[in-house]
Amino acid sequence: MQYSMKYIFGFAAAVCFVCSILISTANVALRERQEVNKLLDKQKSVLQAAWLVQPGEKVDRARVEEIFQNIRPRVLDVTTGQLLDAAGEDEFDESKAPEMPAPDNNAGIRTMPEKVQIYEVMEDGRVTMLVLPIVGKGLWSTMKGFLALDADGRTIRGLTYYEQAETPGLGGEVDNPRWKALWPGRLAYDDAGKPAIQVIKGPAGTPEEAPYEVDGLSGATLTSRGVTNMLQFWLGENGYAPFLKSFGKSGRA
Ligand SMILES: Cc1cc2nc3c(=O)[nH]c(=O)nc-3n(C[C@H](O)[C@H](O)[C@H](O)COP(=O)(O)O)c2cc1C
């Protein structure tokens, strides 16, 4: 049977129309679920950075919510180093936070948010850990993650990346639990209060032997350098240093 051109085009247009309606409906209907899953993913990364869940541990939403009972999300004004009134994650939309030009840096950061969501890990009413967002360039990609610090504002409790597109097996090893296990116990700042932590080329030794150094990722010196550069930036005066100093002094820890 032969169909006319008009019929063929009309049929194709009708199929496209129906499919686009289906896709838009699915998109709208699933948006809320996507947002919930995005938040859940981020919360899991916060827990991984703080080693409140172990690598490979399966954690469902209920477990994340249970652990988050003891985690207080706060909004930090990076420009002043001051915490704003307690604000839940639902009240602060990071993607809408105003951006400002970043001062000169080696981490490939051109603009930075004026306000960020940070997390206070609580135990018996006291803050025992701070989980701070970090972002910067690796070799191929912008890497986003969290740095967990002890309440002393100096001792590293963990580092994790939840978004990066470095080469698997090379720079992608930032995600390797064995590499992440090298971070707890190292020191972010030296005795003079200068950001000192860095990823070196080759092995660094234990935190006691090398408190300011972490093993380089083999075959991935450039990604390793990216990690160092972003930590130096975010731990510096233009990042979290003013907040961490006042946090230590306030005795809230
Ligand atoms: C296909 C390909 C992918 C690479 N991916 C990465 C990467 O993700 N991170 C990185 O630092 N270097 C990567 N490199 C290697 C860099 O080009 C560079 O050689 C390396 O960072 C040097 O590190 P090394 O001194 O430890 O060998 C890649 C190289 C190739 C050919």
The ligand as a Tripos MOL2 file, in Angstrom:
@<TRIPOS>MOLECULE
LIG
   31    33     1     0     0
SMALL
NO_CHARGES

@<TRIPOS>ATOM
      1 C1         43.6650    9.5910   28.0190 C.3       1 LIG1
      2 C2         44.3990   10.2370   29.1450 C.ar      1 LIG1
      3 C3         43.6900   10.5650   30.2640 C.ar      1 LIG1
      4 C4         44.3270   11.1900   31.3610 C.ar      1 LIG1
      5 N1         43.6080   11.5330   32.4600 N.ar      1 LIG1
      6 C5         44.2220   12.1650   33.4800 C.ar      1 LIG1
      7 C6         43.5050   12.5620   34.6300 C.ar      1 LIG1
      8 O1         42.3100   12.3210   34.7890 O.2       1 LIG1
      9 N2         44.1810   13.2370   35.5930 N.ar      1 LIG1
     10 C7         45.5180   13.5260   35.4930 C.ar      1 LIG1
     11 O2         46.0640   14.1790   36.3800 O.2       1 LIG1
     12 N3         46.2150   13.1370   34.4320 N.ar      1 LIG1
     13 C8         45.6120   12.4560   33.4190 C.ar      1 LIG1
     14 N4         46.3260   12.0850   32.3440 N.ar      1 LIG1
     15 C9         47.7850   12.2230   32.3810 C.3       1 LIG1
     16 C10        48.2230   13.6580   32.2210 C.3       1 LIG1
     17 O3         48.1630   13.9830   30.8950 O.3       1 LIG1
     18 C11        49.6540   13.7800   32.7690 C.3       1 LIG1
     19 O4         50.4950   12.9900   32.0160 O.3       1 LIG1
     20 C12        49.7080   13.3180   34.1910 C.3       1 LIG1
     21 O5         48.8750   14.0800   34.9810 O.3       1 LIG1
     22 C13        51.0940   13.3640   34.7470 C.3       1 LIG1
     23 O6         51.0480   12.6550   35.9710 O.3       1 LIG1
     24 P1         52.2590   11.7610   36.4810 P.3       1 LIG1
     25 O7         53.3920   12.7300   36.6200 O.co2     1 LIG1
     26 O8         51.8100   11.1920   37.7970 O.co2     1 LIG1
     27 O9         52.4910   10.7190   35.4480 O.co2     1 LIG1
     28 C14        45.7060   11.4510   31.2620 C.ar      1 LIG1
     29 C15        46.4110   11.1240   30.1160 C.ar      1 LIG1
     30 C16        45.7830   10.5050   29.0680 C.ar      1 LIG1
     31 C17        46.5540   10.1720   27.8420 C.3       1 LIG1
@<TRIPOS>BOND
     1     1     2 1
     2     2     3 ar
     3     2    30 ar
     4     3     4 ar
     5     4     5 ar
     6     4    28 ar
     7     5     6 ar
     8     6     7 ar
     9     6    13 1
    10     7     8 2
    11     7     9 ar
    12     9    10 ar
    13    10    11 2
    14    10    12 ar
    15    12    13 ar
    16    13    14 ar
    17    14    15 1
    18    14    28 ar
    19    15    16 1
    20    16    17 1
    21    16    18 1
    22    18    19 1
    23    18    20 1
    24    20    21 1
    25    20    22 1
    26    22    23 1
    27    23    24 1
    28    24    25 2
    29    24    26 1
    30    24    27 1
    31    28    29 ar
    32    29    30 ar
    33    30    31 1
@<TRIPOS>SUBSTRUCTURE
     1 LIG1         1 GROUP 0 **** ****
